[in-house]
Amino acid sequence: MAGITIRDMTLDDVPAVGVLEHKLFPIDAWPVQMFLDELSQPETRHYLVAEGSDGIVGYAGLMCIEPIADVQTIAVVPGYEGRGIGSTLLTHLIDEARQRGAADVLLEVRADNPRAQQLYVRFGFEQIHIRPRYYRDGVDALIMRLQLTAPHPEGHEATEAGQA
């Protein structure tokens, strides 16, 4: 990930993110106002951008309302795929979910997006449900979950990383 910086998304980033959103997700793109609305709720939201010499090349967002965190979006410009940007963004979101006390991280992924599905499986996500015809073009959404906490033998909660 040489030359790529991960940082918090700011209001100044929203126009560029909006352009990328419409290029990357032409069928299901969020309106720019949705990003503005998300950024206005820092108590339950956390958004990041990946920035390189060409500007913003990726972004991701998390909503966390205990005990559930939900990956709202994660995207990487195609020319930058395969460089670890998506993995780094996802790692940051999972870390943020842990810090905010989430027990589970949920996400929806297109059934016709095996690259994203493989990323999530590598991180320990498992498919728990299908939402038929969830996307505007009729493609199903796979609902995936990563459990951040597991019951401790004495009944206390402990994260998989062994942190109490």
CNS distance restraints for C-alpha pairs under 8 A (distance, minus, plus):
assign (resid   1 and name CA) (resid  83 and name CA) 5.65 0.50 0.50
assign (resid   1 and name CA) (resid  84 and name CA) 6.10 0.50 0.50
assign (resid   1 and name CA) (resid  85 and name CA) 6.59 0.50 0.50
assign (resid   3 and name CA) (resid  52 and name CA) 5.78 0.50 0.50
assign (resid   3 and name CA) (resid  53 and name CA) 7.12 0.50 0.50
assign (resid   4 and name CA) (resid  50 and name CA) 6.25 0.50 0.50
assign (resid   4 and name CA) (resid  51 and name CA) 5.40 0.50 0.50
assign (resid   4 and name CA) (resid  52 and name CA) 4.62 0.50 0.50
assign (resid   4 and name CA) (resid  53 and name CA) 7.77 0.50 0.50
assign (resid   5 and name CA) (resid  50 and name CA) 5.53 0.50 0.50
assign (resid   5 and name CA) (resid  51 and name CA) 5.14 0.50 0.50
assign (resid   5 and name CA) (resid  52 and name CA) 6.49 0.50 0.50
assign (resid   6 and name CA) (resid  48 and name CA) 6.69 0.50 0.50
assign (resid   6 and name CA) (resid  49 and name CA) 5.73 0.50 0.50
assign (resid   6 and name CA) (resid  50 and name CA) 4.54 0.50 0.50
assign (resid   6 and name CA) (resid  51 and name CA) 6.42 0.50 0.50
assign (resid   6 and name CA) (resid  89 and name CA) 7.48 0.50 0.50
assign (resid   7 and name CA) (resid  48 and name CA) 5.52 0.50 0.50
assign (resid   7 and name CA) (resid  49 and name CA) 5.62 0.50 0.50
assign (resid   7 and name CA) (resid  50 and name CA) 6.67 0.50 0.50
assign (resid   7 and name CA) (resid  51 and name CA) 7.89 0.50 0.50
assign (resid   8 and name CA) (resid  46 and name CA) 7.71 0.50 0.50
assign (resid   8 and name CA) (resid  47 and name CA) 5.93 0.50 0.50
assign (resid   8 and name CA) (resid  48 and name CA) 4.36 0.50 0.50
assign (resid   8 and name CA) (resid  49 and name CA) 6.17 0.50 0.50
assign (resid   9 and name CA) (resid  13 and name CA) 6.17 0.50 0.50
assign (resid   9 and name CA) (resid  14 and name CA) 7.77 0.50 0.50
assign (resid   9 and name CA) (resid  39 and name CA) 7.97 0.50 0.50
assign (resid   9 and name CA) (resid  47 and name CA) 5.37 0.50 0.50
assign (resid   9 and name CA) (resid  48 and name CA) 4.63 0.50 0.50
assign (resid   9 and name CA) (resid  49 and name CA) 5.37 0.50 0.50
assign (resid   9 and name CA) (resid  59 and name CA) 7.97 0.50 0.50
assign (resid  10 and name CA) (resid  14 and name CA) 6.99 0.50 0.50
assign (resid  10 and name CA) (resid  39 and name CA) 7.57 0.50 0.50
assign (resid  11 and name CA) (resid  36 and name CA) 6.88 0.50 0.50
assign (resid  11 and name CA) (resid  39 and name CA) 7.32 0.50 0.50
assign (resid  13 and name CA) (resid  17 and name CA) 6.11 0.50 0.50
assign (resid  14 and name CA) (resid  18 and name CA) 5.86 0.50 0.50
assign (resid  14 and name CA) (resid  32 and name CA) 6.82 0.50 0.50
assign (resid  14 and name CA) (resid  35 and name CA) 6.62 0.50 0.50
assign (resid  14 and name CA) (resid  36 and name CA) 7.04 0.50 0.50
assign (resid  15 and name CA) (resid  19 and name CA) 6.41 0.50 0.50
assign (resid  15 and name CA) (resid  32 and name CA) 7.05 0.50 0.50
assign (resid  16 and name CA) (resid  20 and name CA) 6.38 0.50 0.50
assign (resid  16 and name CA) (resid  56 and name CA) 7.14 0.50 0.50
assign (resid  17 and name CA) (resid  21 and name CA) 5.97 0.50 0.50
assign (resid  17 and name CA) (resid  56 and name CA) 7.30 0.50 0.50
assign (resid  17 and name CA) (resid  59 and name CA) 7.42 0.50 0.50
assign (resid  18 and name CA) (resid  22 and name CA) 6.37 0.50 0.50
assign (resid  18 and name CA) (resid  30 and name CA) 7.62 0.50 0.50
assign (resid  18 and name CA) (resid  31 and name CA) 7.09 0.50 0.50
assign (resid  18 and name CA) (resid  32 and name CA) 5.31 0.50 0.50
assign (resid  18 and name CA) (resid  35 and name CA) 7.91 0.50 0.50
assign (resid  19 and name CA) (resid  23 and name CA) 6.39 0.50 0.50
assign (resid  20 and name CA) (resid  24 and name CA) 5.92 0.50 0.50
assign (resid  20 and name CA) (resid  77 and name CA) 7.63 0.50 0.50
assign (resid  21 and name CA) (resid  25 and name CA) 5.66 0.50 0.50
assign (resid  21 and name CA) (resid  26 and name CA) 7.46 0.50 0.50
assign (resid  21 and name CA) (resid  29 and name CA) 5.61 0.50 0.50
assign (resid  21 and name CA) (resid  30 and name CA) 6.82 0.50 0.50
assign (resid  22 and name CA) (resid  26 and name CA) 4.89 0.50 0.50
assign (resid  22 and name CA) (resid  29 and name CA) 5.23 0.50 0.50
assign (resid  22 and name CA) (resid  30 and name CA) 7.61 0.50 0.50
assign (resid  24 and name CA) (resid  29 and name CA) 7.85 0.50 0.50
assign (resid  24 and name CA) (resid  75 and name CA) 7.64 0.50 0.50
assign (resid  24 and name CA) (resid  77 and name CA) 7.28 0.50 0.50
assign (resid  25 and name CA) (resid  29 and name CA) 4.96 0.50 0.50
assign (resid  27 and name CA) (resid 136 and name CA) 6.58 0.50 0.50
assign (resid  27 and name CA) (resid 137 and name CA) 7.00 0.50 0.50
assign (resid  28 and name CA) (resid 135 and name CA) 6.96 0.50 0.50
assign (resid  28 and name CA) (resid 136 and name CA) 6.48 0.50 0.50
assign (resid  30 and name CA) (resid  34 and name CA) 6.22 0.50 0.50
assign (resid  30 and name CA) (resid  35 and name CA) 7.52 0.50 0.50
assign (resid  31 and name CA) (resid  35 and name CA) 7.31 0.50 0.50
assign (resid  32 and name CA) (resid  36 and name CA) 6.56 0.50 0.50
assign (resid  33 and name CA) (resid  37 and name CA) 6.05 0.50 0.50
assign (resid  34 and name CA) (resid  38 and name CA) 6.11 0.50 0.50
assign (resid  35 and name CA) (resid  39 and name CA) 6.17 0.50 0.50
assign (resid  36 and name CA) (resid  40 and name CA) 6.31 0.50 0.50
assign (resid  37 and name CA) (resid  41 and name CA) 7.03 0.50 0.50
assign (resid  38 and name CA) (resid  42 and name CA) 7.77 0.50 0.50
assign (resid  38 and name CA) (resid  45 and name CA) 6.47 0.50 0.50
assign (resid  39 and name CA) (resid  45 and name CA) 6.90 0.50 0.50
assign (resid  39 and name CA) (resid  46 and name CA) 7.55 0.50 0.50
assign (resid  39 and name CA) (resid  47 and name CA) 7.19 0.50 0.50
assign (resid  41 and name CA) (resid  45 and name CA) 5.70 0.50 0.50
assign (resid  42 and name CA) (resid  46 and name CA) 6.28 0.50 0.50
assign (resid  44 and name CA) (resid  63 and name CA) 5.51 0.50 0.50
assign (resid  44 and name CA) (resid  64 and name CA) 5.09 0.50 0.50
assign (resid  44 and name CA) (resid  65 and name CA) 6.09 0.50 0.50
assign (resid  45 and name CA) (resid  61 and name CA) 7.18 0.50 0.50
assign (resid  45 and name CA) (resid  62 and name CA) 5.54 0.50 0.50
assign (resid  45 and name CA) (resid  63 and name CA) 4.50 0.50 0.50
assign (resid  45 and name CA) (resid  64 and name CA) 6.26 0.50 0.50
assign (resid  46 and name CA) (resid  61 and name CA) 5.61 0.50 0.50
assign (resid  46 and name CA) (resid  62 and name CA) 5.13 0.50 0.50
assign (resid  46 and name CA) (resid  63 and name CA) 6.59 0.50 0.50
assign (resid  46 and name CA) (resid  93 and name CA) 7.73 0.50 0.50
assign (resid  46 and name CA) (resid  96 and name CA) 7.72 0.50 0.50
assign (resid  47 and name CA) (resid  59 and name CA) 7.36 0.50 0.50
assign (resid  47 and name CA) (resid  60 and name CA) 5.67 0.50 0.50
assign (resid  47 and name CA) (resid  61 and name CA) 4.14 0.50 0.50
assign (resid  47 and name CA) (resid  62 and name CA) 6.30 0.50 0.50
assign (resid  48 and name CA) (resid  59 and name CA) 5.47 0.50 0.50
assign (resid  48 and name CA) (resid  60 and name CA) 5.32 0.50 0.50
assign (resid  48 and name CA) (resid  61 and name CA) 6.30 0.50 0.50
assign (resid  48 and name CA) (resid  89 and name CA) 7.37 0.50 0.50
assign (resid  49 and name CA) (resid  56 and name CA) 6.49 0.50 0.50
assign (resid  49 and name CA) (resid  57 and name CA) 7.60 0.50 0.50
assign (resid  49 and name CA) (resid  58 and name CA) 5.67 0.50 0.50
assign (resid  49 and name CA) (resid  59 and name CA) 4.17 0.50 0.50
assign (resid  49 and name CA) (resid  60 and name CA) 6.53 0.50 0.50
assign (resid  50 and name CA) (resid  56 and name CA) 5.73 0.50 0.50
assign (resid  50 and name CA) (resid  57 and name CA) 5.64 0.50 0.50
assign (resid  50 and name CA) (resid  58 and name CA) 4.77 0.50 0.50
assign (resid  50 and name CA) (resid  59 and name CA) 5.82 0.50 0.50
assign (resid  50 and name CA) (resid  85 and name CA) 7.17 0.50 0.50
assign (resid  50 and name CA) (resid  89 and name CA) 7.69 0.50 0.50
assign (resid  51 and name CA) (resid  55 and name CA) 5.33 0.50 0.50
assign (resid  51 and name CA) (resid  56 and name CA) 4.30 0.50 0.50
assign (resid  51 and name CA) (resid  57 and name CA) 5.66 0.50 0.50
assign (resid  51 and name CA) (resid  58 and name CA) 7.05 0.50 0.50
assign (resid  52 and name CA) (resid  56 and name CA) 6.25 0.50 0.50
assign (resid  52 and name CA) (resid  57 and name CA) 6.55 0.50 0.50
assign (resid  57 and name CA) (resid  76 and name CA) 5.85 0.50 0.50
assign (resid  57 and name CA) (resid  77 and name CA) 5.27 0.50 0.50
assign (resid  57 and name CA) (resid  80 and name CA) 6.92 0.50 0.50
assign (resid  58 and name CA) (resid  74 and name CA) 7.52 0.50 0.50
assign (resid  58 and name CA) (resid  75 and name CA) 5.31 0.50 0.50
assign (resid  58 and name CA) (resid  76 and name CA) 4.11 0.50 0.50
assign (resid  58 and name CA) (resid  77 and name CA) 6.00 0.50 0.50
assign (resid  58 and name CA) (resid  85 and name CA) 7.24 0.50 0.50
assign (resid  58 and name CA) (resid  86 and name CA) 7.58 0.50 0.50
assign (resid  59 and name CA) (resid  73 and name CA) 7.67 0.50 0.50
assign (resid  59 and name CA) (resid  74 and name CA) 5.75 0.50 0.50
assign (resid  59 and name CA) (resid  75 and name CA) 5.46 0.50 0.50
assign (resid  59 and name CA) (resid  76 and name CA) 6.69 0.50 0.50
assign (resid  59 and name CA) (resid  89 and name CA) 7.34 0.50 0.50
assign (resid  60 and name CA) (resid  71 and name CA) 7.76 0.50 0.50
assign (resid  60 and name CA) (resid  72 and name CA) 7.40 0.50 0.50
assign (resid  60 and name CA) (resid  73 and name CA) 5.16 0.50 0.50
assign (resid  60 and name CA) (resid  74 and name CA) 4.07 0.50 0.50
assign (resid  60 and name CA) (resid  75 and name CA) 6.30 0.50 0.50
assign (resid  60 and name CA) (resid  89 and name CA) 6.38 0.50 0.50
assign (resid  60 and name CA) (resid  90 and name CA) 7.63 0.50 0.50
assign (resid  60 and name CA) (resid  93 and name CA) 7.79 0.50 0.50
assign (resid  61 and name CA) (resid  71 and name CA) 6.02 0.50 0.50
assign (resid  61 and name CA) (resid  72 and name CA) 5.26 0.50 0.50
assign (resid  61 and name CA) (resid  73 and name CA) 5.23 0.50 0.50
assign (resid  61 and name CA) (resid  74 and name CA) 6.51 0.50 0.50
assign (resid  61 and name CA) (resid  93 and name CA) 7.24 0.50 0.50
assign (resid  62 and name CA) (resid  69 and name CA) 6.75 0.50 0.50
assign (resid  62 and name CA) (resid  70 and name CA) 5.66 0.50 0.50
assign (resid  62 and name CA) (resid  71 and name CA) 4.59 0.50 0.50
assign (resid  62 and name CA) (resid  72 and name CA) 5.29 0.50 0.50
assign (resid  62 and name CA) (resid  73 and name CA) 7.30 0.50 0.50
assign (resid  62 and name CA) (resid  93 and name CA) 6.27 0.50 0.50
assign (resid  62 and name CA) (resid  97 and name CA) 7.82 0.50 0.50
assign (resid  63 and name CA) (resid  69 and name CA) 5.58 0.50 0.50
assign (resid  63 and name CA) (resid  70 and name CA) 5.16 0.50 0.50
assign (resid  63 and name CA) (resid  71 and name CA) 6.48 0.50 0.50
assign (resid  63 and name CA) (resid  72 and name CA) 6.48 0.50 0.50
assign (resid  64 and name CA) (resid  68 and name CA) 5.93 0.50 0.50
assign (resid  64 and name CA) (resid  69 and name CA) 4.06 0.50 0.50
assign (resid  64 and name CA) (resid  70 and name CA) 6.24 0.50 0.50
assign (resid  64 and name CA) (resid  97 and name CA) 6.55 0.50 0.50
assign (resid  64 and name CA) (resid 100 and name CA) 7.09 0.50 0.50
assign (resid  64 and name CA) (resid 102 and name CA) 6.96 0.50 0.50
assign (resid  65 and name CA) (resid  69 and name CA) 6.20 0.50 0.50
assign (resid  65 and name CA) (resid 102 and name CA) 7.56 0.50 0.50
assign (resid  66 and name CA) (resid 100 and name CA) 7.53 0.50 0.50
assign (resid  66 and name CA) (resid 101 and name CA) 6.40 0.50 0.50
assign (resid  66 and name CA) (resid 102 and name CA) 5.32 0.50 0.50
assign (resid  66 and name CA) (resid 103 and name CA) 7.54 0.50 0.50
assign (resid  67 and name CA) (resid 101 and name CA) 6.66 0.50 0.50
assign (resid  67 and name CA) (resid 102 and name CA) 4.49 0.50 0.50
assign (resid  67 and name CA) (resid 103 and name CA) 5.19 0.50 0.50
assign (resid  67 and name CA) (resid 104 and name CA) 6.74 0.50 0.50
assign (resid  68 and name CA) (resid 102 and name CA) 5.20 0.50 0.50
assign (resid  68 and name CA) (resid 103 and name CA) 6.10 0.50 0.50
assign (resid  68 and name CA) (resid 104 and name CA) 5.24 0.50 0.50
assign (resid  68 and name CA) (resid 105 and name CA) 6.05 0.50 0.50
assign (resid  68 and name CA) (resid 106 and name CA) 7.28 0.50 0.50
assign (resid  69 and name CA) (resid  97 and name CA) 5.89 0.50 0.50
assign (resid  69 and name CA) (resid 102 and name CA) 5.79 0.50 0.50
assign (resid  69 and name CA) (resid 103 and name CA) 7.79 0.50 0.50
assign (resid  69 and name CA) (resid 104 and name CA) 6.15 0.50 0.50
assign (resid  69 and name CA) (resid 105 and name CA) 4.62 0.50 0.50
assign (resid  69 and name CA) (resid 106 and name CA) 6.19 0.50 0.50
assign (resid  70 and name CA) (resid 105 and name CA) 5.45 0.50 0.50
assign (resid  70 and name CA) (resid 106 and name CA) 4.69 0.50 0.50
assign (resid  70 and name CA) (resid 107 and name CA) 5.60 0.50 0.50
assign (resid  71 and name CA) (resid  93 and name CA) 7.49 0.50 0.50
assign (resid  71 and name CA) (resid 105 and name CA) 7.05 0.50 0.50
assign (resid  71 and name CA) (resid 106 and name CA) 6.28 0.50 0.50
assign (resid  71 and name CA) (resid 107 and name CA) 5.11 0.50 0.50
assign (resid  71 and name CA) (resid 108 and name CA) 7.86 0.50 0.50
assign (resid  72 and name CA) (resid 107 and name CA) 7.04 0.50 0.50
assign (resid  74 and name CA) (resid  86 and name CA) 7.24 0.50 0.50
assign (resid  74 and name CA) (resid  89 and name CA) 7.57 0.50 0.50
assign (resid  74 and name CA) (resid  90 and name CA) 7.66 0.50 0.50
assign (resid  75 and name CA) (resid  86 and name CA) 7.03 0.50 0.50
assign (resid  76 and name CA) (resid  80 and name CA) 6.54 0.50 0.50
assign (resid  76 and name CA) (resid  81 and name CA) 6.24 0.50 0.50
assign (resid  76 and name CA) (resid  85 and name CA) 7.04 0.50 0.50
assign (resid  76 and name CA) (resid  86 and name CA) 6.33 0.50 0.50
assign (resid  77 and name CA) (resid  81 and name CA) 6.57 0.50 0.50
assign (resid  80 and name CA) (resid  85 and name CA) 7.61 0.50 0.50
assign (resid  81 and name CA) (resid  85 and name CA) 7.12 0.50 0.50
assign (resid  81 and name CA) (resid  86 and name CA) 7.55 0.50 0.50
assign (resid  84 and name CA) (resid  88 and name CA) 6.04 0.50 0.50
assign (resid  85 and name CA) (resid  89 and name CA) 6.11 0.50 0.50
assign (resid  86 and name CA) (resid  90 and name CA) 6.08 0.50 0.50
assign (resid  87 and name CA) (resid  91 and name CA) 6.03 0.50 0.50
assign (resid  87 and name CA) (resid 119 and name CA) 7.18 0.50 0.50
assign (resid  88 and name CA) (resid  92 and name CA) 6.27 0.50 0.50
assign (resid  89 and name CA) (resid  93 and name CA) 6.33 0.50 0.50
assign (resid  90 and name CA) (resid  94 and name CA) 6.15 0.50 0.50
assign (resid  91 and name CA) (resid  95 and name CA) 6.11 0.50 0.50
assign (resid  92 and name CA) (resid  96 and name CA) 6.11 0.50 0.50
assign (resid  93 and name CA) (resid  97 and name CA) 6.14 0.50 0.50
assign (resid  94 and name CA) (resid  98 and name CA) 6.29 0.50 0.50
assign (resid  94 and name CA) (resid 105 and name CA) 7.30 0.50 0.50
assign (resid  95 and name CA) (resid  99 and name CA) 6.24 0.50 0.50
assign (resid  96 and name CA) (resid 100 and name CA) 6.15 0.50 0.50
assign (resid  97 and name CA) (resid 101 and name CA) 6.38 0.50 0.50
assign (resid  97 and name CA) (resid 102 and name CA) 5.32 0.50 0.50
assign (resid  97 and name CA) (resid 105 and name CA) 7.19 0.50 0.50
assign (resid  98 and name CA) (resid 102 and name CA) 5.51 0.50 0.50
assign (resid  98 and name CA) (resid 103 and name CA) 7.52 0.50 0.50
assign (resid  98 and name CA) (resid 148 and name CA) 7.09 0.50 0.50
assign (resid 102 and name CA) (resid 148 and name CA) 7.14 0.50 0.50
assign (resid 103 and name CA) (resid 147 and name CA) 6.14 0.50 0.50
assign (resid 103 and name CA) (resid 148 and name CA) 5.04 0.50 0.50
assign (resid 103 and name CA) (resid 149 and name CA) 5.24 0.50 0.50
assign (resid 104 and name CA) (resid 145 and name CA) 6.57 0.50 0.50
assign (resid 104 and name CA) (resid 146 and name CA) 5.57 0.50 0.50
assign (resid 104 and name CA) (resid 147 and name CA) 4.49 0.50 0.50
assign (resid 104 and name CA) (resid 148 and name CA) 5.33 0.50 0.50
assign (resid 104 and name CA) (resid 149 and name CA) 7.26 0.50 0.50
assign (resid 105 and name CA) (resid 145 and name CA) 5.58 0.50 0.50
assign (resid 105 and name CA) (resid 146 and name CA) 5.07 0.50 0.50
assign (resid 105 and name CA) (resid 147 and name CA) 6.52 0.50 0.50
assign (resid 105 and name CA) (resid 148 and name CA) 7.28 0.50 0.50
assign (resid 106 and name CA) (resid 143 and name CA) 7.03 0.50 0.50
assign (resid 106 and name CA) (resid 144 and name CA) 5.66 0.50 0.50
assign (resid 106 and name CA) (resid 145 and name CA) 4.53 0.50 0.50
assign (resid 106 and name CA) (resid 146 and name CA) 6.51 0.50 0.50
assign (resid 107 and name CA) (resid 143 and name CA) 5.81 0.50 0.50
assign (resid 107 and name CA) (resid 144 and name CA) 5.43 0.50 0.50
assign (resid 107 and name CA) (resid 145 and name CA) 6.67 0.50 0.50
assign (resid 108 and name CA) (resid 141 and name CA) 5.70 0.50 0.50
assign (resid 108 and name CA) (resid 142 and name CA) 5.53 0.50 0.50
assign (resid 108 and name CA) (resid 143 and name CA) 4.70 0.50 0.50
assign (resid 108 and name CA) (resid 144 and name CA) 6.33 0.50 0.50
assign (resid 109 and name CA) (resid 113 and name CA) 7.11 0.50 0.50
assign (resid 109 and name CA) (resid 116 and name CA) 7.19 0.50 0.50
assign (resid 109 and name CA) (resid 117 and name CA) 6.86 0.50 0.50
assign (resid 109 and name CA) (resid 141 and name CA) 5.38 0.50 0.50
assign (resid 109 and name CA) (resid 142 and name CA) 5.29 0.50 0.50
assign (resid 109 and name CA) (resid 143 and name CA) 6.68 0.50 0.50
assign (resid 109 and name CA) (resid 144 and name CA) 7.68 0.50 0.50
assign (resid 110 and name CA) (resid 135 and name CA) 7.74 0.50 0.50
assign (resid 110 and name CA) (resid 139 and name CA) 6.70 0.50 0.50
assign (resid 110 and name CA) (resid 140 and name CA) 6.19 0.50 0.50
assign (resid 110 and name CA) (resid 141 and name CA) 4.75 0.50 0.50
assign (resid 110 and name CA) (resid 142 and name CA) 6.22 0.50 0.50
assign (resid 111 and name CA) (resid 139 and name CA) 6.62 0.50 0.50
assign (resid 111 and name CA) (resid 140 and name CA) 5.50 0.50 0.50
assign (resid 111 and name CA) (resid 141 and name CA) 5.53 0.50 0.50
assign (resid 111 and name CA) (resid 142 and name CA) 5.82 0.50 0.50
assign (resid 112 and name CA) (resid 139 and name CA) 7.28 0.50 0.50
assign (resid 113 and name CA) (resid 117 and name CA) 6.42 0.50 0.50
assign (resid 114 and name CA) (resid 118 and name CA) 6.01 0.50 0.50
assign (resid 115 and name CA) (resid 119 and name CA) 6.44 0.50 0.50
assign (resid 116 and name CA) (resid 120 and name CA) 6.38 0.50 0.50
assign (resid 117 and name CA) (resid 121 and name CA) 6.21 0.50 0.50
assign (resid 118 and name CA) (resid 122 and name CA) 6.17 0.50 0.50
assign (resid 119 and name CA) (resid 123 and name CA) 6.61 0.50 0.50
assign (resid 120 and name CA) (resid 124 and name CA) 6.54 0.50 0.50
assign (resid 120 and name CA) (resid 125 and name CA) 5.32 0.50 0.50
assign (resid 120 and name CA) (resid 126 and name CA) 7.90 0.50 0.50
assign (resid 121 and name CA) (resid 125 and name CA) 4.86 0.50 0.50
assign (resid 121 and name CA) (resid 126 and name CA) 6.35 0.50 0.50
assign (resid 123 and name CA) (resid 146 and name CA) 7.90 0.50 0.50
assign (resid 124 and name CA) (resid 146 and name CA) 6.01 0.50 0.50
assign (resid 125 and name CA) (resid 144 and name CA) 5.79 0.50 0.50
assign (resid 125 and name CA) (resid 145 and name CA) 5.03 0.50 0.50
assign (resid 125 and name CA) (resid 146 and name CA) 4.40 0.50 0.50
assign (resid 125 and name CA) (resid 147 and name CA) 7.71 0.50 0.50
assign (resid 126 and name CA) (resid 144 and name CA) 5.18 0.50 0.50
assign (resid 126 and name CA) (resid 145 and name CA) 5.40 0.50 0.50
assign (resid 126 and name CA) (resid 146 and name CA) 6.56 0.50 0.50
assign (resid 127 and name CA) (resid 142 and name CA) 6.45 0.50 0.50
assign (resid 127 and name CA) (resid 143 and name CA) 5.69 0.50 0.50
assign (resid 127 and name CA) (resid 144 and name CA) 4.21 0.50 0.50
assign (resid 127 and name CA) (resid 145 and name CA) 6.45 0.50 0.50
assign (resid 128 and name CA) (resid 142 and name CA) 7.70 0.50 0.50
assign (resid 128 and name CA) (resid 143 and name CA) 5.74 0.50 0.50
assign (resid 128 and name CA) (resid 144 and name CA) 5.55 0.50 0.50
assign (resid 128 and name CA) (resid 145 and name CA) 6.66 0.50 0.50
assign (resid 129 and name CA) (resid 142 and name CA) 6.08 0.50 0.50
assign (resid 129 and name CA) (resid 143 and name CA) 4.98 0.50 0.50
assign (resid 129 and name CA) (resid 144 and name CA) 7.12 0.50 0.50
assign (resid 130 and name CA) (resid 140 and name CA) 6.68 0.50 0.50
assign (resid 130 and name CA) (resid 141 and name CA) 5.70 0.50 0.50
assign (resid 130 and name CA) (resid 142 and name CA) 4.63 0.50 0.50
assign (resid 130 and name CA) (resid 143 and name CA) 5.74 0.50 0.50
assign (resid 131 and name CA) (resid 140 and name CA) 5.62 0.50 0.50
assign (resid 131 and name CA) (resid 141 and name CA) 5.01 0.50 0.50
assign (resid 131 and name CA) (resid 142 and name CA) 6.38 0.50 0.50
assign (resid 131 and name CA) (resid 143 and name CA) 7.22 0.50 0.50
assign (resid 132 and name CA) (resid 138 and name CA) 7.74 0.50 0.50
assign (resid 132 and name CA) (resid 139 and name CA) 7.15 0.50 0.50
assign (resid 132 and name CA) (resid 140 and name CA) 4.48 0.50 0.50
assign (resid 132 and name CA) (resid 141 and name CA) 6.49 0.50 0.50
assign (resid 133 and name CA) (resid 137 and name CA) 7.55 0.50 0.50
assign (resid 133 and name CA) (resid 138 and name CA) 4.16 0.50 0.50
assign (resid 133 and name CA) (resid 139 and name CA) 4.87 0.50 0.50
assign (resid 133 and name CA) (resid 140 and name CA) 4.45 0.50 0.50
assign (resid 133 and name CA) (resid 141 and name CA) 7.11 0.50 0.50
assign (resid 134 and name CA) (resid 138 and name CA) 6.38 0.50 0.50
assign (resid 134 and name CA) (resid 139 and name CA) 6.25 0.50 0.50
assign (resid 134 and name CA) (resid 140 and name CA) 5.22 0.50 0.50
assign (resid 134 and name CA) (resid 141 and name CA) 5.55 0.50 0.50
assign (resid 135 and name CA) (resid 139 and name CA) 5.36 0.50 0.50
assign (resid 135 and name CA) (resid 140 and name CA) 6.51 0.50 0.50
assign (resid 135 and name CA) (resid 141 and name CA) 7.01 0.50 0.50
assign (resid 148 and name CA) (resid 159 and name CA) 5.67 0.50 0.50
assign (resid 148 and name CA) (resid 160 and name CA) 6.27 0.50 0.50
assign (resid 149 and name CA) (resid 157 and name CA) 6.32 0.50 0.50
assign (resid 149 and name CA) (resid 158 and name CA) 5.68 0.50 0.50
assign (resid 149 and name CA) (resid 159 and name CA) 4.33 0.50 0.50
assign (resid 149 and name CA) (resid 160 and name CA) 6.05 0.50 0.50
assign (resid 150 and name CA) (resid 157 and name CA) 6.18 0.50 0.50
assign (resid 150 and name CA) (resid 158 and name CA) 6.01 0.50 0.50
assign (resid 150 and name CA) (resid 159 and name CA) 6.17 0.50 0.50
assign (resid 150 and name CA) (resid 160 and name CA) 6.65 0.50 0.50
assign (resid 151 and name CA) (resid 155 and name CA) 6.08 0.50 0.50
assign (resid 151 and name CA) (resid 156 and name CA) 6.32 0.50 0.50
assign (resid 151 and name CA) (resid 157 and name CA) 5.12 0.50 0.50
assign (resid 151 and name CA) (resid 158 and name CA) 6.65 0.50 0.50
assign (resid 152 and name CA) (resid 156 and name CA) 4.93 0.50 0.50
assign (resid 152 and name CA) (resid 157 and name CA) 5.28 0.50 0.50
assign (resid 152 and name CA) (resid 158 and name CA) 5.89 0.50 0.50
assign (resid 157 and name CA) (resid 164 and name CA) 7.01 0.50 0.50
assign (resid 158 and name CA) (resid 162 and name CA) 6.10 0.50 0.50
assign (resid 158 and name CA) (resid 163 and name CA) 5.95 0.50 0.50
assign (resid 158 and name CA) (resid 164 and name CA) 4.82 0.50 0.50
assign (resid 159 and name CA) (resid 163 and name CA) 5.48 0.50 0.50
assign (resid 159 and name CA) (resid 164 and name CA) 6.48 0.50 0.50
